C-alpha cells in the first residue's frame, strides 16, 4: 500500500455562511507543495464535499478566497 505523506500546518474556521465548512492548510511531502483541504457539509441535501486545492502561483490568502467563492447552483 502506498503511503501519502501530508502534514497539517493549520486548521481554519468555517469559510461559507450557509453551510458547515472548514479547511486545513497542509504540506504534501510527496509533491513538495502546500495544499488546502476543505470539507463542506450540506445538511439540506445530506451531502458532504471534500475538496483538495493545490495552488501553484497564488498565495494561501488567494486560495482561501477561492474557497469562499464556492456557491451551489441549486440554492
VENGI-V102836 format. One record per backbone hydrogen bond with DSSP energy under -0.5 kcal/mol. NH is the residue of the N-H (numbers start at 1). CO is the residue of the C=O. E is the energy in kcal/mol with one decimal. If there is no record, write none. Layout:
[[NH | CO | E] [NH | CO | E]]
This chain:
[[4 | 2 | -0.5] [5 | 3 | -0.6] [6 | 4 | -0.7] [7 | 27 | -2.6] [8 | 6 | -0.5] [9 | 25 | -3.4] [10 | 25 | -1.7] [12 | 10 | -0.5] [12 | 23 | -3.3] [20 | 41 | -1.0] [22 | 39 | -1.8] [23 | 12 | -0.8] [24 | 37 | -2.8] [25 | 10 | -3.0] [26 | 24 | -0.6] [26 | 35 | -3.2] [27 | 7 | -2.8] [28 | 26 | -0.5] [28 | 33 | -3.3] [29 | 5 | -2.3] [29 | 27 | -0.9] [30 | 5 | -0.8] [32 | 28 | -1.5] [33 | 28 | -1.3] [35 | 26 | -2.7] [36 | 53 | -2.6] [37 | 24 | -2.8] [37 | 35 | -0.6] [38 | 51 | -2.8] [39 | 22 | -2.5] [40 | 49 | -2.4] [41 | 20 | -3.2] [42 | 40 | -0.6] [42 | 47 | -3.3] [43 | 41 | -0.9] [45 | 42 | -0.6] [46 | 42 | -0.8] [47 | 42 | -1.9] [49 | 40 | -3.2] [51 | 38 | -3.2] [51 | 49 | -0.5] [53 | 36 | -3.3] [53 | 51 | -0.5] [54 | 52 | -0.7] [55 | 34 | -0.8] [63 | 59 | -2.2] [64 | 60 | -2.4] [65 | 61 | -1.7] [66 | 62 | -1.6] [67 | 63 | -1.7] [68 | 64 | -2.4] [69 | 65 | -1.1] [69 | 66 | -0.6] [70 | 67 | -1.7] [75 | 72 | -1.2]]
